[in-house]
Amino acid sequence: MKGARRAAVLAALVTLPLGLTPAVAGAAPEGPVFRDGEAQPVFDVADVVRESVWVRAPVDSDRDGHDDEVYAEVVRQKATDRGLKVPVVFFNSPYFSGGNDVANHDVDVELYEPNHRGGYDKRDGSVLKAEADERIAAAVGPNPAPIRSGRYEDYFISRGFAMVYAESLGTGKSSGCPTSGGRNETIGSKSVVDWLNGRTTARDAAGAAVEADWTTGKVGMMGVSYNGTLPNAVAATGVEGLEAIVPIAAISSWYDYYRADGAVVAPGTFQGEDLDVLAEYVYTRADREICKPVIADVAARQDRVTGDYSPFWDERNYVKDAAKVQAAVLAVHGLSDWNVKVKHVAQWYEALRRHGVEHKIWLHRAAHTDPDTLRSVEWRRTVNRWFSHYLYGIDNGIEREPKATIQREDKTTWVDEADWPAPGTSPARVYPWAGGSAKGALRFESVPGRSVVESLRDDSSKLAEDLIDLPASGNRLLYATRPATAPLRFSGTARVGLAVSFDRQAANVTALLVDRAPDGTSHVITRGWTDPQNRVSPSRTKPIEPGRQYRVEVELEPNDYVVPAGHSVEFVVISSDYDYTLRPKPGAGLSIDLNATVVELPVVGGVAALRRSVG
């Protein structure tokens, strides 16, 4: 998450939104004021105490023989010096001190073949360390300016919440090392919650002990992207005192950010980024040498060769620990986010619901952004009510309201629903029929009789969107429904089961769902990727025998999308996806047995609704 993407995250921290409600100037009140279940702006935002602390974290990630320290800045109402105790809204980030100029990995490379006699350069740690040394350049050191969220600070301070900002380990004025989601980063962030609850120590610049005796100990975390991922990570520890989180465009498992069922994939528009690149980018502490071996270890263990899931990735998987979460989770995501893809919020939300964690989901139509940028009054009210309830104990009923809020395609209509995916959604199956090099059909029954096999040849130099719009191509297979006679809504995750053979030992497999308008224009609804060598498990690479048919499953990214009347739905198969997968030299051949291939769509209303619309 670097470059323009990170600049957008930082801009969200320093840009004042329009319509910010001003605080009421004058003497500090006795305490916070609530109306209609919402905290009101009664504190003077200029009447505050600002202090800097270094919080002890029980981990030594920079291997210097001392516990790491997390640098944090506190902004609290002066009334807290006179006995008022307030809860905290906590922002943790690796970006407060900027980042380094770091090169991404080359993605124009051949795919891994386990039996390839020529061998693959898996690169030992010494080589990776040398590369890390070379790539860490133009360093941006600790930021001397105070940390401030122009978007939210005045809003929360005026309403009786203190603000705490902290720099992740290895960044800015914190010690330790950045590891892109590693356990040490979680411990560092958790330690701030512990300090706010008296379970660990902190010091000031002079070394004097600092206590957080001004707070109730109730903490809410929020943030966007990496800043939203850290709340997920800390909540997954079950730490006491973290009462609520608002993860926005947040990662729930780092494997699913940089991999997909064994395939090495990219965050949208950031081809070649990986955990090591991100760690190098945020490595902004003053000491430029101490973390290089740690980052080299990340580079070695992330495994861009096989793409397999491993204990290294499992450490960065918060979904598996959803049962430990004690905080109420307001999960927020953009349905057009191809950076942190929708799978992250979908699998996190489902796991929280399954384990009985308090939950609500807010889905908007924008991409990788804070919904506050959409200038939605309802968004501010929702966050206010969430924290008012869970941090101040106000009975405003938010926990009894519909669990899902969704912005519809017109970008002006917001709907509340009982949950998400939408109630009444069930899988509906369709099957491809011959003609995919031009345009085959999608029907409700499979091709009868003997096998019908259609083939494509990979051309990794072509964009998926360009292949989709060609009238005919040997580089993709495309199958379409009839035009919809009524709007058709998908809600959740589509899946594809392919019967496929290959003429090489390695190939990418990409599946897409497309909305085709009557005028011929197209829109990719969703897409998904897999490495067929991981057809048994993301954790296991199993060789492919050319010419042998395999069952390969592709899970597409979840979405909530309405196909308008008059539009058709297209299912497309390609091999490499230029913007997301590794890009081997063109030429790999894939042959699809249509008789044994099925597309499963998450249709609101199920098979009956699908038949009424496109049958």
N, C-alpha and C positions, 0 to 999 in steps of 0.2 A: 504494500500500500504506500506508494511513494509518488514523488513528482507532483503533477497537478492534483492528483487525488488527495495527497496529504495537505497541499496548499488549501484545498477546499475545506478540509477538516479544521485547519488552523483558522481559516477565515470565519468559520462558524463560531469560533471562540472569541473573536474580537470585533464582530460586526453587530452594531445595535439594530434590532428589528424595528420596523415601523409599528407604532401603536403601543409602545411599552408604557404600561401604567406607572406614573410617577409615585414615589413614596410621599406620604404626608409629612411635611417638615414640622419641626417643633420638638417639644420634650418627648423623651422616650416613653412609650406606654408601659403599663404594668405588665403586659404580656401580649401574645398574638391575639388577633381578632378573627373570627370565622363567621361567614355569612353564606347561607345556602350550601354549607358543607365545604366552602373554599376559604383558604387563608387570605386575608385582606392586606393591602399595602399600607401598613400603619407605622413602619419603622423608617427613619430617615437613613437613606443609603449612604450618606456622608458621615454618619455618626457611628463609625465602626472601629474595631481594633484589628490591626493586621499584624501577624507574627509569623516567623519562619522557624521551622523545627526540622530536626533529623530524627526519624523514627527507627529504632532498632528492629531489624528483621532477623529471625533465627535461621539464617542461611549464609553461606560463604561462597557465593557464585563466582567471585573473582579470584578465589583461592589465595587470598593474602593472609590467611590466619585470623581474620577478624570478621565478626558478623557484619553483613551488609547494612547500609543505612538508606532509608528512603527520605528524600527531601520533600517537605510538604509546606504549603502556605495556608494559613487560616485567616478567614475573614468572618468576623462575628460582631454582633451588635454590642455597643458599649454597655448596654444594660446588663450584659452577661457579667460585667465586672461588679455589678451591684446585686448579684444574686439570681438573675434570670438564667434559667437553663433551657437550652434549645437543642433540637435535633440537627443533624448535619446532612447536607447534600454534598456528596463526595465525587469529584471528577479526578480520575487517574489517567495519565497519558504518557506515552513515550515521545510525544511530538512537541512538548512545550519549549524545547531548546532547538527546534529545527531538525536538520538532517544533513547527511553527507551525500556527495555526488558518487553514486555507486552504479556500476554496469550490471545489467541483467545477464542471465545465462543465454547462450546461443540456443535457439530452438530449431534451427535448420540442421537437424541431425538425424541419423538413422535410428530406428527403434531397436531395442534390445532383443537379441535372439539367443536363448540359453545355450544352444548347441553350435553357435557361430565359432568356427575354429580360429578365426583371426583374433578373437579376444576383444573385450571392451575395456576401456580405460576407466576403472572404478576409482582411481586417484586416491593415493594414500593421504594421511593427515598432513604430512610434511609439505606435499604439493599444494594441498588446499590452504595450508597456513600461508604459504608464499603468495598464493593468489589473493587471499584475504588482505595481506599486508599491502599488496599493490592496489587493490580496489578501494581501500579506505583512504580517500583523498578529500581535499577541500573541506576539512572538518569544520563543523559548526559547534562551538563549545557551549558550556552552560550559559543560559540566557540571564543577564543581570537584571532585566526588568521584572517587575512583579507579574505574577500569573493572574490573568483575569478572563472571565467569560463575559464578554459584552452582551452575549445573547441571553444569559440566564442569571448572572450575578445579582444585578439590581432587583430582578423579579423575585428571587428567593430571599435575599436579605430583607427586602421591604416587608416580606410576609412572615418573618420570624424563623427562617431557617439559616443556620450558619453555612458557610461554604468552605470546603477544604479541597485544595488542589495538590496532587502529588505527582512527582516525576518517577516513571518506572525505573527499575534497576538498570544501571549502565547508561542512563540518560541524564543530561543536565548536571545537577548538583547531587544526584544520588550516586552511591557507590554500587558495587555489584556489576553484573554483565547482562546485556540484553540477549534473550534466547528465543524470541518470537513465540511466545505462548508457553514456554517451559515452566516447570513447577516453581522455580525460583522467583519468576515474575509474579506468580499467583501469591506466593508467600509474602513478597514485598508489599503487594497491594493489600492483602489481608491484614498485615501488621498495622496499617493505619487504622483499620477498624478496631483491632485489638487495643491500640493506644487510646482511642476515643472511649474505650470501655475499661481502661485501667489495667490491661493485661500485659502490656509491654511498656518500655520506657522511651523517652525522647529527650533531646537536648537542644539548646539554642546554639548560636554561632560561637559563644564563649565557652560552651561545654556544660552550662548549668542545666539541671533537670527541668523539664517543662511538663506539667500535668494538664490534662484536658478536663479540668474540674468545672468548666462552664457548660458542659453538654449533658444531655439526658442519656447519651450513649446510643440513642437510636439513629441509625445511619441509612440513607438511601443513596445508591450509586446510579449514575447515568452517564451516557456518552455515545458518540457516534463512531462506528467502524472499530479500529483497535481500541479506542476509548470506550466503546460499548462492549467489546469482547471481555475486557477485564472485569466488569461487573458479573458477567456469566461465570468467569473463572472463580472469582471470590465466592459467589453464591454457591457454587458447586462444592465448596469446602464445608458448608454448613455452619460457618462462623456465627457465633452469637452476636447480636447487636445489629447485623445487617438485616433490616426489616423489609426493604423494598428495593427493587432495581428496575431501571428503565434502559435496557440494552437496545440501541438503535443501529440498524444495519450491522449487526454484530455477528461474529464468528461463533459457532457452537462446537465445531471440531475442525482443527487446523488442517487435518488430512483432506477434508472436503473443500478446503479453500484452494489447495495447490494440487490435488489429485482427484481422480474419479474412477473408482473400481480398478485401480492399477495403472490407469493412464495418467501421465503427467499433464496437467492442465493449468491454464493461467487464469488469474482474475481478469475480468473483462478490461481490455485495452492495455494490460500490463504483461504482455508476453515475455516469458523468461524470468519473471520474478519468482523468488522462492524464499524459504525461511531464512537462509543465510544472507540473502540480499537485504531483506527487511531488517535483520539484526544489525548488519553493517550500516544501514541507513540511519538508524536511531542511536547508534553508538556515539553519543555526544558528551560523555563525561570528559573531564579534563585530561585524565590519563589515557593516552592514545595507544598504549602498548598492552596493558594488562589483560584486556578482553580478547585479543586476537586469537589465542589458542582456543578459547571457548567458542568463538564464532566459527573457527576452522572445524571444530568437533560437530557443530550443527551442520555445516556443509557436508561433512563426511556421512553423517547418520541420516540425513534427510532422504538420500537414495533417489537421485533422479535417473538411475539406470533401470531398475525394475519397477519402481513406483509402488512397491508393496507397502501395505499397512504393517506396522511393526510396533514394539513397545515404545519406541521413540515417539511415534505419532499418537499412541494410546495415552501417553502422558499429557497430550494436548487435546484430548477429547473430553469435553465437559458433559456431553450427553449421557455418557455412561454413569455419571455421578449425580444425575438429576434427583435421585431419591434423597440425597443429602440436603437439598436446597430447602432453607427455611424462609427465605425472603419471598415476598409477593412479587411476581414478575409481570411487568407490562412490556411485552415484546413488540417491537416496532420495526417495520421493514418496508422497503419499496418493491413493488411487484415488477418494476423495470430495472432492478438492481442486478447487473451482471458482473459486478465486482465481488461483493459478498452476496452470493446467490441465495435465492429464496429457500433452498434446502436447509440453510442454517437455521432460520427461524422456524421452519416447518417441523424439523425433527426435534428441536429444542422444546417447542411448544407442546408437541405430542407427548414427549417424555415427561414434562412437568405435569400435564393433565393426567397421565397414567399413574403418576405417583402422588396425586392429590395435592400438589402445590397450588397456591392461589395464583391465578393466571388471567391475563387478558391479552388480546392481540390487536394491533392497530396496523392495517395494511393500506399504504397509499400507492399512487400510480407513478410517482417519480422514481428516480434511480437511486444512487448511493448518496443519500442526503438526510439531514435532520428534517422532519416534517414541519418544524418551526419555520423553515424557509418558505413553506407554502402559505404562510400567513393565515393559518387556520386558528380562529379563536377557540374552536372546540378542542384543539390540541392542547393549548395552554391550560384550559379548564380541566382537561382530563389529567394532565400531569399534576396540577395543583391538588385536585381531589385525591389522586393516588397517594401523594405524599402526606396530605392532610390526614387521610385515614390511617395510613400505616405508620407514620412517624409521630403524629399527634393524637391518634386514637379517635378522631372525629367520626361519628356514625353518619356518614353521608350516603351510604347505600351502594357505593361503587362496586363493592365485591358481589352484590346481588344483581347487578345489571347485565345485559347481554355481553357475552365474552368477546365478541368480534366487532370491530368497526372497520369498514372497508370503503375506500374511495372507488367509485365506479368509473367506467371508461371516459365519460364526459368530463371528468376531473372537477366537477362542481357538486356532484351528488355523493353524499356520504350515507351509508346504511349501517344500522346495527343489526346483528344477527346473533342467534343463540350461541354459535360456536363456529370454528373453522377447522377443516373444510366445511362447507355449508351443509347443514342438516339435509338429509335426503339425497346426498351424493352417493353413488355406487358405481362400480366399474362396469363399463359397457365395451364389448369387444367388436372390433371390425377386422377385416382380413383383406390383404392386397390381392388384386387380380392382374393378369398379364398386361404388359404395355408400359412398364415403369421407366424405360429409357426416354419415352415421350411423356405420357401420362396414363398410368393404369388406374383402375377403379379401387375404391375401398367399399366393401360390401359386408353384409351381416352374416355371411356364411363363407367358409373357406373354399378355395378352388377345388372342384370335385376331380376325382380320377387320379391319374398318375402324376408324378412330380412335375411341377412347372418351375424351372430354374431361370432366374434373370441375374445378369452380372453387371458389375461396374468396375472401373479401374480408377485407383486413387490418383488425384492430381492435387497435391498439397499446396500448389501455388495459387489456387483459385478460391475466392471467398465463397462460403456456403450460400450467402444471399445471391451471388451471381449465378451459381449453379442452379439454384431453385427457379430462377426466372428464365432460364434457357428453355426454348420450345422442345428441345431434345438434347440429350447428352449421354455419352458413355461413362461419365464420371459421377453420375448419381442415378438413383431410382426414385420415382415419385408416383404416388397413388392418391387419388382424390375422391371425396364423397360427392354426392349431388349437392347443388346449392341448397342451403338451409331455407325451409319455408317458414320457420319461426326462429327467434333467437335461441342459441344453444350455449349453455354455460358449463364451463369446466371449472372444477374447484378441487385442488389437490394435486396428486402426482400421477402422471401418465407413465405407462410402462410398455416396453416392446419386447417380445420374445422372438428372436431370429433363429432360423435354421440356416447356418451359413458355413461355407467352406472358403479356404484361402489358398492362393498359389504361392505364398511365402510363409515363413515361420513367424512373421510379425506384421501387424497392421493395426491402425486405429479403426474404431467403429464409432460412428456418430449418427444419431437419430434426431430428427426434428419434426415438430408439428407446426404447420403454417396455416395462416388465415389468408385465403385468396379472395379478393374483392371482384365484383363483376367486371370492373374495368381492367382486370389483369394484374393489378398491383398486389404485392404480397407483404405479409408481416409475420415474422417468426414469433410464434406464441411461446414456444419453449424448445429446449434442446437438451441432449444428454450424451455422455461419452462412456466408453469402456475400453479396456485392454482385453482382448479375447484370451490372452494368456492367463488372465485372472478370472476366468469364467466360473471357477469353483469357489474362489474366495478372494477378496481384496488382499489378503495376507499371503497368498500363495501364487507364485508364477509357475505355470504348468505349460510345457512346450506344446506348440501347434504342429501337427503333421499336415503338410500341404496336401490338398485334395480330399482330406477327411472332413465330413460334416460335423459341426458342433452346435450345441444349443447355447446361445449367447443372449443374456438378458441385459437390457439397457433401461435404466431408470432415468427419466427426464426430470428436469428441474420443476418443482411444484409451481403452480400459478393459480390465479383466479381470473378467468377471462370469459367474456361473452362474445361469441361469434354472431354477428348480425345476420338477420334474414337476408337472403340473396348471396351470401358468401359461402364458400366451400372450405372444408378442412382437408389439408394435404398432409400425408405422412411421407417423409423423405429420408432416405438412407444415403450417406456419403461415408468416406473413410476418414481422411484427415480434415479437421476443422481449422482453417487458417488462423483464426483469431484466438483459438483456445488450446489446441493440441500441439504436440511436437510435429515437425513438418519434414518427414523423410522425403527422399527423392521420389518423384511420381512413378507409378507403375504397379503397385500392389493390386492384385485382383481379388474381388470378393464375389461370391456366387450365392444368391439367396434362394432357398427353396420356399416358394410362396405357399405351398400346401401346408407347411408346418410353421408359418410365421403369423403372429397375431399382434395387434395393437390394442392395448387396454386403456380406455379413456375414462377419467374421473368426471362423470356427467351428473349434474344436478337433475334428479329425476330418473337416472339410470337408463337402462336399455329402452324403456318405453319412451322417454323424452327424446332420445337419440333417433329412434325410428320415426317419431312424429315429425322431427325436423328434417332429417336427411334420408329417410327410408323411401 
